[in-house]
Amino acid sequence: MSAPYLPPPPDHDSHPEERISPEVVEILRGTRIWPLVIAVITFINTALSAFQIFKPGSRLLDINPAGVAGAAFVLILNIFLGLKLLGYANNIGRLVKSGSQADFEAALGEHRKYWKTIGILVTIFLVFFGLVVLFGLLAGAARR
């Protein structure tokens, strides 16, 4: 007697490489240009910012070394985010050519990593912002 709550066994006769519907491929093909453009802009912005921070004779290096380290971290983070968007756009390009499930999953994987990183950064920012507000309120209350 089989248990009615168990899922059916996998169909081992199915073809391992499933195809994505042409409609989904077309939708993703239409969005491919935007992560590509944003990735290129991110790389250009990161390069210009790095030049501004680390150029010879920059007073930023003398004024605040900790700030420069923080800026370097942000620059590295920007490169990482740009690479995730570039990977997403490239995987969409492969999906358009192949229509395969594997390329679809790879594209969504890069997309997920990008938004997960953004979500973590926003959460960290909100926590820091909340702490600044809290300490500001406590400092104001302590002055009374």
BELTAHU-V519036 format. One record per pair of residues at least 12 apart in sequence whose ideal C-beta (glycine too) atoms are under 8 Angstrom apart, sorted by the first residue. I is the first residue (numbers start at 0). J is the second residue. If there is no record, write none. Layout:
I,J
I,J
//
This chain:
16,99
16,100
16,101
17,99
17,100
18,98
18,99
18,100
19,94
19,98
19,99
19,100
19,103
21,98
23,103
24,94
24,95
24,98
27,91
27,94
27,95
27,103
27,106
28,91
28,95
30,91
31,88
31,91
31,92
31,95
32,88
34,84
34,85
34,87
34,88
34,91
35,84
35,85
35,88
37,81
37,84
38,81
38,82
38,84
38,85
38,88
41,77
41,78
41,80
41,81
41,84
42,78
42,81
44,77
45,74
45,77
45,78
45,81
48,70
48,74
48,77
49,74
52,67
52,70
52,71
52,74
53,67
76,116
76,120
79,116
80,113
80,116
80,117
83,109
83,112
83,113
83,116
84,109
84,113
86,109
87,106
87,109
87,110
87,113
90,102
90,105
90,106
90,108
90,109
91,106
93,105
93,106
94,106
//
